Amino acid sequence: MNSDGQISLSDVQPPEGLGAVMVEHVRRNTGLSHEKSQLAVATVLNLLAERVPATENLVSAIQEDVTHQHVCACLLICTLEIFSILTYLVP
């Protein structure tokens, strides 16, 4: 909060999981794949941070959520693939 009693954008923290919600919203409303929806959200967030520098901290926190979601999805896919291979190899 600044001296005028107003909240600064740099003090605002997004709700946890907002990036994931944004990606899912884009996916459902556009029919894009999950991966392309992540790219679309990241593109818009990058533009927002570039054009409105006061949002940089807020945007960065949302981008971290989108990145974390992508990493978790990749780990899940790899785990499932390994499990599938092991199931095939082990009688």
Secondary structure, 3 states (H helix, E strand, C coil): CCCCCCCCHHHCCCCCCHHHHHHHHHHHHHCCCHHHHHHHHHHHHHHHHHHCHHHHHHHHHHHHHHHHHHHHHHHHHHHHHHHHHHHHHCC
